[in-house]
Amino acid sequence: MKNRCLLLTTSLVFLAGTALGHAAPVTENWENNCTKCHGDDGKGQTKAGKKLQLKDYTDAKAQAEMKDEEMIKSITEGINDKAGKERMKAYKADLSADEIKDLVAYIRKFKA
């Protein structure tokens, strides 16, 4: 009986952790969601990044022009051009609020 209780408790703890979900490491989120356009180094020198004329996140001037709140909004809601065409997808369904804040902090670390 004692072993059954231990097994049940262990199973419930595992399931609770799975249901709550765990935030992915920021480097994993950057790699999976951002590098295609922004590049590993944040310079935006990928094929897609050049086409979209993305900012170089290593540039201190570009970083100074970006506000955290605007970055959070862009990641959460995505970015469309003036014609309504999607330039960057919204990640509100894919990333938690904490993961989005972590991405903003990660981007800030690119500044030279």
C-alpha positions in Angstrom: 0.0 0.0 0.0 2.8 2.4 0.9 4.4 1.8 -2.6 1.1 2.5 -4.3 0.7 5.8 -2.5 4.3 6.8 -3.4 3.7 5.9 -7.0 0.4 7.8 -7.1 2.0 10.9 -5.4 5.0 10.8 -7.9 2.6 10.5 -10.8 0.5 13.4 -9.6 3.6 15.6 -9.1 4.8 14.7 -12.6 1.4 15.4 -14.2 1.0 18.7 -12.4 4.4 19.8 -13.6 3.5 18.8 -17.2 0.1 20.6 -17.0 1.6 23.8 -15.7 4.2 23.7 -18.5 7.7 24.9 -18.2 9.1 28.0 -19.9 11.6 27.1 -22.6 15.1 28.6 -22.1 15.3 32.0 -23.8 18.1 30.7 -26.1 15.9 28.0 -27.3 13.0 30.4 -28.0 15.4 32.7 -29.8 16.7 29.9 -32.0 13.3 28.4 -32.7 11.4 31.7 -33.4 13.8 34.5 -34.2 17.0 33.4 -35.9 15.5 32.7 -39.3 15.1 36.5 -39.7 17.2 38.1 -37.0 20.1 35.7 -37.2 22.0 34.0 -34.4 23.8 37.2 -33.6 20.8 39.6 -33.8 22.3 41.5 -36.8 19.4 40.7 -39.2 21.8 39.7 -41.9 19.8 36.6 -43.0 18.1 36.4 -46.4 14.8 37.2 -44.8 16.3 39.8 -42.5 17.8 41.7 -45.4 14.6 41.5 -47.4 12.7 43.0 -44.4 15.5 45.5 -43.7 15.6 44.5 -40.0 17.4 46.4 -37.3 20.9 45.4 -36.2 20.4 44.6 -32.5 24.1 44.9 -31.9 23.9 48.6 -32.8 23.7 50.8 -29.7 21.7 53.5 -31.6 19.1 51.0 -32.8 18.8 49.6 -29.2 18.4 53.1 -27.8 15.5 53.7 -30.2 13.7 50.5 -29.1 11.5 50.6 -26.0 10.9 47.4 -24.0 7.1 47.9 -24.1 7.2 48.3 -27.9 9.3 45.2 -28.2 6.9 43.2 -26.0 4.0 44.4 -28.1 5.7 43.4 -31.3 6.5 40.0 -30.1 3.1 39.4 -28.6 1.0 40.9 -31.4 3.3 40.6 -34.4 4.1 43.3 -36.9 2.2 44.2 -40.1 3.2 46.7 -42.7 1.0 49.7 -43.7 -0.8 47.5 -46.3 -1.6 45.0 -43.5 0.8 42.3 -44.7 2.4 40.4 -41.9 6.1 41.2 -41.4 6.4 39.2 -38.2 4.0 36.7 -36.7 2.5 37.1 -33.3 3.8 34.9 -30.6 1.2 35.4 -27.9 -0.1 31.8 -28.5 3.4 30.3 -28.5 5.2 32.1 -25.7 4.2 33.0 -22.2 4.5 36.6 -21.0 7.6 35.7 -19.0 9.2 34.1 -22.1 8.5 37.2 -24.1 10.1 39.4 -21.4 13.1 37.1 -21.4 13.4 37.5 -25.2 13.4 41.3 -24.7 16.2 41.0 -22.1 18.1 38.6 -24.5 17.8 41.1 -27.3 19.2 43.8 -25.1 22.4 41.7 -24.5 23.2 41.9 -28.2 24.1 45.6 -27.8 27.8 46.1 -28.4 
